[in-house]
Amino acid sequence: MIKSLAALFTCVFLIVPAFADDRLADVEAIDNAVGQLDEAFATNDPDALKALMTEDHIAVLPFHKGPETVEQMIAGLPKTDIKQTDLSEPTVVFLGPDSAMRTLTAKFEGTYEDKPVDSTVFITSIMTKKDGKWLESFYQVTTIAP
């Protein structure tokens, strides 16, 4: 019995670090994908946005009129001039082997449709791994107290 428990614990201690390394690589890949998305928005690059989001992507932002598809977001790029300053480190929680939720708080400053945007926000991104690549499938910005 003791030998069996010792063998079990040895297996667990050998497997857990490998799993942790895989998840760490996924966290880095998710952070990299979100960084590329931020850059694509900053440079108004519709092709990069399409490449970094799922086809059924939905975004919900407090200054938009409702949920938006990828095409609607791209159409809104010329109306958007918002700078994001991160206020917290992002957190990634895995929802399954190929899905994760990334959250952080940030400050938005600028304009949307020539109206001022100045908010402290909580950002949630749902990421989906397809063909080995992490893509954003859902993005929600919620205004919070400063």
Disulfide bonds with the S-S distance in Angstrom:
none
